[in-house]
């Protein structure tokens, strides 16, 4: 089953780790064909669910994660 949206909760270190994983993806990792578009599957081997991502998804997610981690750091500098 394919979903068009999802929610995931990460701690800041886990989110940074996820960003690193996205950064390690190579063109050859996008070898799953989902409705005619190449996708990569990012999944923890101990989980039943994963992320099915296009190259564009990875770019957008990486930018969003960078922003989130910057805001997280700024919050801690300002309020702690």
N, C-alpha and C positions, 0 to 999 in steps of 0.2 A: 504494500500500500504506500502511496506517495502523498505527502502532505505539502502544502504550499507555504506553511508557516510553522514555527515552533518557538518554544520558550526554553531557555536553559539557564541554569543558575551556576555561577562559578565564583570561587574565591578569587581575590586578585592574583595570587601566585598561580592558581589553576588556569585563569584566563591568560596570563602571560605564557604559560606552557602551551596552551591551545594555539596561541598566536605563533609560537615557535614551530609547532607542528605544521601549521598552515604554510609557514615560510619554507619548510623543507619539501613541500610538494613540487614535483617535477612534471613536465608535460606528459611523460609516460604514465603517471599516476591517474590521469584522466582517461581511462580506457573503458569505463562502463558507459554503454550507450543507453541513455534514458530519453525516450521520445526523440531520437535523432540528435541529441546533444551530448557531447562527451562530459562525463562526470567522474569525480573521485569520491570515494567513500572513506570518511574519517570516522573510525570506530574504536573504542576501547575493547580489547579482546574479552574483557570480563562483563561487557554490557550487551544487551540485546538490541539496542538502538544506536544509530550513528547519524552522521551528517552526510548527505549526498550533495556534493557541491560542484558547481561549474567553476571555470576559471574566473569568471566575473564575480561569482559569489565569494570566492576566496579573496579577491581584491577588496570588495566592499566590506567583508568581515574584518579583514586586517586593518583597514582604515578605522572602522568602528571600534575595534578593540584598542587601537592606539589612542583614540579619543577617550575611551572609557578609563583606561589606565592613567592617562594624564589627568583627567578630572578626579580620579580617586586619589592620586598623589597630591594634587592641589588642595583637595578637601582636607587631607590630613595635615598639610602644612599650615593651612589657615585656621583650622578648628581644634588642633590638638597641641 
